[in-house]
Amino acid sequence: MKKSPAMTKPRSLFEKWGHTAFRRRRLILLIAAGVAVLGGLWGTTIFAKVQTAGGFDAPNSVSQHEANLATQAFGRNAGDVVVLYSSPHLTTASPAFRSAVTSTLAALPDREVAAYASYFSTGSRQFVSASGHQTYAVIELAGATDTARQDSYDAIKAQLGAPGLRSQVGGVVPTDEAIDTATTASITRAEGLSFPILLVLLLVIFGSLTAASLPLAIGALGILGSFTALRLLTLVTGVSVFSLNITTILGLGLGIDYGLFLVTRFREELHKQDTVEDAVARTVATAGRTVLVSGVTVAIVLASLMLFPETILRSIGYGGVATVLVDMLAALTVLPALLAVLGPKVNSLRIRRSVQRPPAAENSGGWHRLAHGVMRRPLLYAVPIVVLLLGLGSPFLHVVWGGVDATALPASAAPRLVTQALNADFPGNPTAPIEVLVQFSGPVSGSAARTASLASYASRLGHVPGVTAAQLTGVRGDVARIDLGYAPGPYTPQARAIAANVRAVAAPDGATAYTGGQTAALADELSSIGQTLPWMALAVVIATFVLLFLAFGSLILPLEAIVANVLSLSAMYGVVTWIFGDGHLSGLLGFTSTGTISPTIPVLMFAIMFGLSMDYEVFLLSRIREGYDRTGDNTAAIASGLQRTGGVITSAALLLIIVIGMFSLSSITFIKLLGVGMIVALVLDATLVRLLLVPATMRLLGDANWWAPAPLRRFYSRYGIREDDGPDPAAVAEPETVPAQT
């Protein structure tokens, strides 16, 4: 080991913490073991505490107000369970068909079933298919909460089959149960399959079983910590079941990323420093600083999800921030302690002798040659890559938005089959009408004027283009309910246009009209997201810009990073629209396209992938900044930075692709969409963007990459998140204005 003058004493907060972690390594590991036990015993109970599938609707919207008012006036009218009864030979007019259905429904226990409705109890033809060979029953379950209704369904689901008929069960509760079961199964499968594969890949990357196990240990601790954080959140707020998938991906993926970066740097420092303590301190001062900047950046981006009112987005925002902070803390505390205990033994149990050799010089190697090759012809690389990314993103321009319902399940799932049959074989959207509640200033019954105005209003609604029927379905006090039938599917743009026209019809004098139902709820969700999205984007851009300036002291690099991220995200959106919206590769990927994409999914993808992409950007720019501080040579700094991080970035992306790939096997379509989109973004970001586009762009800009006004350079020199290694950045000559680079 060579003597490093910079390590004679701690010179920064990061180095001081590195020395502290070395000296308190046993205490840190003891605390970490306690946290792991807590996570294993208590944190994993999160699976029984999360909310069922849902949370996509916009709170405080008109449609939500309509739903609340309808519940107050008429009680719950939800299709908790919808049972489709059919026969290839019998029709609903057959006494045998009638007897089978009525006896089955009558036998259901009153303590589990609050009410039910069928063709035979109401006489309504809306319960009979056009062929006459199918009918359905709508069951309202007993219970004031989702959990209570789930318990009621569990008690009766074995009793819903009618003798002699084909019985298929759908509705809200069975759909939620199917999605919850698939979500839990995907997490179990992903963890079970990914860990062995990741261990093998890490063994190949590091060449040592001991070193390979460290990032996995941080990833496992990250998962347990994320479960514990989510479990704590359930004590004060609702947590969506889908947040489990996201936090597991982040917990394992970021834990491995941070572990990979720190272990790689520690092995380098072992060849440079006199002692293990100095190697640990130097690792924390350099790679640890990068992990901190990266973690805070990712956490800020995920925190922007809390700006949205939708439960699923806020829930994933809470869980995502908690998960990132757990991973970051584990990487900055537990991993330095483990490295302190292992020392040179980090290279033990090796599978190749080259493990203990010093790393290649930063001015040579394959990545160094690639960087210089790109920088010799920067325009030849930059222009085609930008055109390609924009071209890949073009399908997103014709995306069709839709909701999340039973169609997210596999094509063979009973709830999906029931939904498809109801939409295709029964007239007038029997389970998804556009519902209009009219609230008068006084009781409707007994007032001839109000009754007449209500009838006139219903008639006007019936003449709205696209409405096939308008039926008064209930009057209670001062509230009346009108159900509207229509031909298109409930989540189609045509249905949303009909709902918008319905809302444009003036309410009766002295009354207020509220339009609800699935179609109106989707329209309100799109409106809510559209109003919040610009604020989210503004918050993310400003926070990221400020943080990257504090990390690198430049006003240009943050802009470059943000533009590069937008390009890779645009390509991701275009590819998932081409696959899941247009239906390409559906056979290969094992899903049935509905032609639509839920608007919440791209928002989630933006938050997650913007953060992860910035993760790799911070890794790369940290090493480039080190080189530039040391030499003042922009071109040499880019080449040396890519040489030191090219392998780490591609390895980290490959490992994260394995993690996400396991989740992409999910049978839930929108989870598969999320996984495939993230894989596409990772591949593009870790190859074309970080390894080619960023070096080409930085070469074109030259020293202007590091430009900042003199007052801001002094501010960075004093308050920036720096390693305090090399000359003061304020002392490095930088242009006062951005020069044109040719």
N, C-alpha and C positions, 0 to 999 in steps of 0.2 A: 504493500500500500504506500502511496505517495503522500507526503506531507502537504496539506492544503492550508496556506496561511489564513484563508477565509474562515477556517474552522477553529482558530485558536480560542475564540470565545463567541458566545451567541451574539449575533448582531441584529436579530429580528425577532418579532413575536413568534414566528413559525419555528425558528431554530430553538428558541427557548422552550416551546412546547415539545419539540422533538427530544430535547434533553430530559424534560420532565417525564415524558412517556417512557423513556428508557429507564429512568430511576424508579418509577412507580409501576413498572410493567406487571408485577404480580398482583397488585391491588386492582389495576385496570382489568386484567383478565378474570379476576375473581368477580368483579362487578358484572362483567360481560357474561360470565357463566350464569349469574343470577338472573340477568335479563333474559337470557336464552331459555332458562327453565320457566320463568314467568310467561314468556311467549308461548312455549310449548304447552303449558298447562292451562293458562287462562286466555291467552291471545287467540288460540285456535277455536275457542268457543264462539268466535265471531260468526261462524257459519250458521249458528242457530239464532243469531240476533239481527242479521241484516234484513232489510225490507225486501219484500217480494219484487219480482220484475215490475217495472213501471217507473214513474218519476219523469216521464218525457213531457207531460203537459205543463203549460205555463200557468203558474199560480196567479191569482188576481186578474185573470183574463175574463172576457165576457163569457166564454164557454164554460170556464170553471165556476163563475158566479151562477150561470144557468144550472149547472149540475148541483151546486149547493142548494139553490132555491128549490129545485125539483125534489131533492131529498127531504127538505123541510116540509114542503107542501104535500107530497104524495108518498113519502117514505122511499126507501131504496128500491130502485126499479132496474137494477143491474142484472144482466144475464150472467150471474155467477157461474152457472153451469148450463150449457145448451146441449141437449141430447138429441141426436139425429137418428130417427127410426126409419128404416126402409125395408122394402121387400121387392124382389124382382117379379113376383106373381100377384101379391095382394095389393089392393089400393086402400086408401084411408076410408073408403066407403064400406069396406069389408067388416063384418062384425068381429071376425077373428083379429084383425088389425086393431080395431078399437079396443077390444077386450084386453089384448096384450099390453097396450100402452096404458090404459086407464088403471088396470090392476097393478102395474109396476109403480106408477106414480102414487097411487093411493096407499101402497104399502110402505112408502118412505116415512121414517119417524118424524113426528112433529117437532121434537126437540132439536133436530138437525136442519129441518127445512122450514123456512118461514112462509113460503108461498111458492106456487108453481102455476104455469099457464100452458095450455096446449090447445090444439084444434078442438079436441073433444070437450074441453072445459069452457071454451069461449065461443066456439062456432065460427071463429074468424078464418076466412080463407087464406089469410097471409101465412098461416101455419102449414099450408099444403103446397107442395111443389107443383110445377106446371104439369108434370106427368101423372100426378096423383099417387105415385108409389112412395113418396117420402113425406114425412112430417117431422116436426121438432117440438120439443118441450123446453121451456125456459124455467129454470129453478133458481129461486132466491134462497140463499143459505142463511141459516141462523148465525148470529155472531156480529158483534159491533166492531171488530178489528179484522185485519187481514189474517192474522194468526188464528183467530177464532173461526173464521169462515173456512180456512184451510183444514182445521180440525173437523169441522162439520162435513166437509167434502170427503176427507179420509174415512169418515164413518159410513158414508153411503155409496161410495164409488163402486163397490162390488155389487150393489143392489140395483143399478141403473139399467141393466140389460133386460130387454123384453123378450119373453119366450117366442120363438118362431120368427123373430125379426132381427135384422142386422142393426146393432146399436153402436154408435160412435159418439164419444164424449168430447165436447169442446167448451168454449166459454172462457171467461176471465180467469177463474181459479185454476182449472186444468192447464190453461196456457201458461200461467205464471209458474205452476208446479213443474211443467216440462222444461221451461227456461231455467228455473233455479236448479233443477237436477242436472241439466246439461252443463250449466256454468260450474257447479261443484265438480262434476266429473272431468271437465276440461282442465281445471286447476290441478286435480290429483294426477291426471295423465301427464300434464306438462311437467310437473315436478318430478314424477317418477321416470319419465323418459329423458328429460333434458339433463339431469345431473350426471348420469353415466357418460352421455355424449360430450357434455362440457368438460368433464374430467379428462377424457381421452384427448380432446382438442387442446386443452391447457397443458397436458403432458407433452404433446408435440410442440407447442409454442415455447414452453419453458425448458423442456428436456429434463425436468426434475419433478418427481412426484410430490415432494415437499412443497416446492414453489407453486406447483399446479393446484394444490389443495387450498392455498391461502385465499385466492379470490372466491373460490366456492364457499369457503367458510364465511367470508364477509357477505356473500350473496344469501346464504342460508340465514345468517343473523339478520340481514335486511328483511327477509320475508317474515320471520318471526316478529321482528320489531314492527313491521307494517301491520301485521295482524293485531298486535297489541295496541298500536295507535288507533286502528279502526274500532277495536273493542272499546277503547276509552271514549271514542266519539259517539258510540251508540248510547252512552249514558246521558248525552246532552242533545243529540240530534239524530235524525234518521240517516241510515247509511244504505245505499243501494247495493243490491247483490252484484251488480256489474262492477262496482268499485273493487271487488276482490280480484277480478281478472287483471285490472289495470295495475293495482298496487303489487300484485305478484310479479307481473312483467317488470315493473319499475324496480321493485325490491331486489329481484334476482339480477336483472340486467345491469342496473347502475352499480350494484354491489360488486359484480364481477368486473365491470369497467374500471371502477376506482381501484379495486384490488390489483388488476392487471397493471395499471399505470404506476402504482406505488411500488409493487414488487419489482417491476422492470427497472425503475429508478434506483431502488435499493441495491440491486445486484450491480448496477453501474458504480454506485458510490462505494461499495466494498473494495473496488479496485483503486479508488482514489484517496480514501481516508485512512488515517492511522488506526482508528478504533471503530468497533461496532457502534458505540455511542455516537461518534461523529457521523457515521454513515446514516444512522437513523435520523439524527438531527438534520443532516443535509437533505435527506429524502423528504422529510416533512416540510423543510423550508422551500423546496422546489415543487415536487409533485404534490405535496400536501397543500400548498398554496393554490395550485391549479385545481385540485379537487374541491377546495372551498369555493373558488370562483365559479366553477362548473355547477356545484350543488346549489349555490344561492341562485344562479341564473335559472336552472331548471325549476327550482322551487317558486321563483317569482312568476315564471310563465304558467305553471300549474295553478298558482294562486289566482290568476286571472279568471279561472273558471268560476270562482266564487262570485263574480260579478253577475252571473246569470241567475235568474230566479228558479230555473228548472232544477228539481231535486237531484236528478242523475248527474248533472254537471257540477252542482255545488258539492255533492257527496264525493265525487271523484277528485274535485279540487282539494277538499279537506284531506282525503286519504292520500292523494298524490304528494302533497306538500309534506305530510307527516312521514311518508315513506322515504322521500328524498333526504329529509333531515336525518332520519335514522341511518340511512346508508352513509351519508356524509360523516356523521359522528362516529360510526363504526370504523370507517376508513381512516379517520384522523386520530382515533384513540386505540381501538382494539388491534388494528393491523400494525401500527408502530410497536405496540407492546409485543405482539407475536414475533415481529422481525427482531426486536431486541433480544428475545429469548433464544431465537434460532441462530442469529448471527450468520456466519459462513455456512452453517448447516442448512440454510435455505436452499442450497444447491444439492443436498443429499438425495439419495435414492434416484440418481440420475440415470437416464437411458442413453445419453451420449456424452462423450468426453469433452466436447467443446463448451459445455455448460460453464466451466470454471475459467474459461479464457476471458480476457478483457474484451469489451465490446469493440466493434470496428470503429476506426476513427470517423469523426463526424464529417470529414471532408472527403470521404470515399464510401463506396458501397452502392448497391443497386438503387436505393431511393435517392441518393445524392445524384447519381447519373440521370435518373428520371427527371429530377427537378431541373437540372441544367438543360436537358433536352427540351423540356417544356419552355423554359425561359429563353432559349435561343429563338423560338418562334411562338411567342405568346399569343399573337392574334390568330395564328393557325389553329390553336387549341381553344381559345376562349370563344371565338365567334361560333364555330360549329356546336360547341357544348351548349351555349345559350339557346341557339336555334333548336337543338334537339330537345332540351328541357321544355321550352315553350310549346313545341309541337306535341310532346307527350301530354302536356297539360290541356290541350285544346278540347278534348271530349268533355271536359268539365263545364264548358260553356253551354251545353244542352242537357245538363243534369235535370232529372225530374225528382222532386221531393215527395216523400211518402212517410207514413207513420210506422210504428213498431207494433205488430200484433202477432197473431198465430202464424202468419206467413214467414216469420223469421225462423220457424221451426223447419226440420227436414220435411221433404215432400210426403213422406210416409207417416208423419205424426198425425194422430187422430184429431187434435185441435185444429191443425191446419186443414185437414180434409173437410172438417165440419164447416169452417169458415169459407172455404172455396165452394162447397156445395150450396151454402146459404146465398152467396153472392151470385152463383151461376143459375141455380134451379128455382129460386123463390123470388117472386116479384116484389119490387119496391123496397129493397134493402131492409128486410124485416128486423135485423138486429143492429142496424147502423143508420137509422133515419136521421135526417136533419131535424133537430128538435127545437121548437120555438116556445118559450114560456112568455106569457103575457100577464103582467102584474098590474091590476087596476087599483084605484084609490079606495075601493070598497068591494063588498061581495058581488060576484057575478050573478049568482042565482037570485032570482027575485027582482032583478033590475032589467027591465025590457030594453032600456037604452044600451046597457053594457052587453047584453046578449046579442042584440042586433049588430053592434059595432064589432063584436068578436066574430060573428058569422061573416060580416063583410071583410074583415081582415083575413080570415081563413080563405075566403074566396079569392082575394087578391094574391095571397101566397100561392094558391093553386094555379094561378095564371103566370107565375114566374117562369120564364123559359127554362126547360129542363126538369121542372117539378112534374112528376107524374100523378101525384095524389096528395091531398091535404086533408088530414083527418083529425078532428078534435078528440083527443084520447083521455082527457081528464079535466075536471074543474073542482077546485077545492078552495073555498073562501074567496080571496081576491085574486087567485092565481089560476090560469087556464093553460093547458098544454096542447100544442098542435104538432103532430108528426107529419113530416113531408117525405114522400117517396121520390126516388130519382133513379135513372138508369145506370150511370157510370159507377165504378167502384168508389168506395168512400174516400180513398186517398189520392184519387186522380186529380189533375189540374182542372178537368171539366167539373168535377164535384165541388172543388173549391170555388170555382166561378159561380156555380149555382148558389152556394152558401153566401157568397158576397152579394149577389143580387137579392137574396132573401133578406139580408141585413139592410139593404137599401130601401126596402118597403117601409113606409111610414107606419108606426104603431097606431093603434086606435087612440082617439082623443082621450086624454086623461090617464093613459096607461103607458107602461114601459115594456118593450119587447127585448128578450135576450135569446140569442141564437146559439145553440150548443150541439152536441153530438160529436162523433169522431171527426167528421170533415171540418167542422168549425174549430175543433180543438187543434187540428193540424195547422189550419190557417193562423190561429192565434199563436201557436208555437213558432211558426215561421216569422211572424211579426215581432214576437218577443226577442228571438235570436237576432233578427235583423237590426233591431234597435240597440241591442247590447254589444253586438260584434264590433262596431267601430271603436267603442270605448275600450273593449278588451284589446284590440289590436294596438290602439294608442298607448295603453298602459304597458303592454309587452315591449313595444318598440322603445319607449322612453326608458323604462327600467333596464332593458338590455343594453341600450346605448350608454347609459350612465355607468353601469357596472363594468362594461368592457373598456370604457375610458379609464376607470379607476384601476383596471387590471393592466392596461397596455399603454396608457398615456397618449392615445391618438384619437382624433375625431374622424379619421378616414376609415380605420379598420372596423369600427362598429358598423358603419354604413355598408362596407363590403360584406361583412358577416350577415347582416340583415337581408341584403339583396340576394346573397347566395342561398340563404334559407328559404326565401320566398320562391326562388326558382325551383329548388328541389321539392318543396311542398306543392307547387303548382303541378309538377310532373306526377307526383303521387296522386293528387286529386283526379287528374285526367285518366290515369291508368285504372283506378278503382271504378270510375264512372264507366269506362270502356268495358270492364269485366263485369261488375255487378249491376250497373244500370242498363247496359246494352246486352248483357247475357253472354258475352264471349268467355270461353274457357270454363263454362259452368259444369260441363261433364268432367273435365280434368280435376277441377277443384271440389266437385261434389256438392253443388248447391243448385237450387232452382231460382232463377232470377224473377223478381217481381216487377222489374223495370223502374223501381224507385229506390231512393236512398234516404234514410232518416236524417233530417237536418242536424241533429245533435252529434252524429258520428263525425262529420268533417270538423266540427268544433273541437271534439276530443282529439282527433288526429292532429290538428294544428297545435294544440297545447303540448301534447306529448312529443311530437316529432320536432317542433321548433326547439323545445328544450334539449332533446337528445342531439339534434344537429349542432346546436350551440355547444354542447358538451365536447364534440370532436373539434370544433373550431377553437375552443379554449385550449385543448390539449396541443393543437398544432401551433397556435400563435404564441403560447407560453414559451415553447422552445425557440421559435423564431425571435421573440423578444429578447431571450437570453443571449442569443448570438448577436443581435443588433446592439444590445447594450455593451457587449464585450468588444465588438469590432467596428461598429458604425457602418458596416458594409451590408446593404440591403440584400444584394444577390447572394452573397455567401451565407447570410443569416437564413434566407429562405431554404437554401439547399441543405444546410446543416440541420435546420429544424425538421425538414421532411425526412432526412435520414434517421433522425432520432425518433420520430413519431409515426412514420409511414407504416411500419410493421405493427405498432401498437394500435393505431386507429383501425387498420384492416382486421386485425385479430379481434379487437373489441367488437367491431361491427359483425364479424362472423359469429362470435359467441352470442351476441344479442339476437341475431337472426335465428339461431337455433332455439333460443328461448321463445321468441315470438312465433316461430314456426310450429312449435308444439300447440300453441293456442290457436293457430290458424286451422288446426284440425277440428276445431269445435264444430258441432252440428248447428249452432246458432248462426244464422247468416250474417248478422251485423257484427258479431264478434270475429267471424272469419274475415269479413271485409276490413275490419280494423287491423287484424293481423297481417293480411296480404298488403294493405296499404303501407303499413309500417316497414315491412320487409322491402318493398319497392323503394321507399324513401331512404332506408339505410343503405341499400346497395348503391343507389345513385349518389348519395351524400358522401359515403366513405370512399368512393372511387372517382367518379367524374368531377365532383365538386371540390372535395378537400384535397385530393392528390393532383388534380390537373387544373381546374378552374381557378382555385385560390392562388396557387403559385404563379399562374399566367397573369392574373389580374395584378398581383402584388409586383410582378416584374414590370408591367406596363406603367404602374404608378411610381415605381422607384422609391426614392426617399420621401415622397409625398405620403406614403403609407403612414409615416410617423408624425405627420404634421398636426400641430395644435398651436393656438396662439400662445405667445409668451406667458401671459398670466396663468393660462391653464397648464402649461408645462411646469411652471413653478408650483402650482397647486398639486399636480400629480407627483412631483418630486417630494412634496411634503406629506401628502395624505394618501397617495396611491397604494394599492395592494401590491406591494413589491417584495422581492426577495432580499433586497439590499446586497445584491451580488454584482460586482463589476462597477463601472463608473456610474456616477449619477446621471440619469437620463437628461437632466437639464444641461449637463455639460457637453452632451453629444450635439454636434452642430445639426440643426434641423431648419428647413426652410420656413420663412415667416409666412409665405403664401404658397398655395399649391401650384407647382409648376406643371406645364403640359409635358407629357412624356410621349416621345415618338418612338 
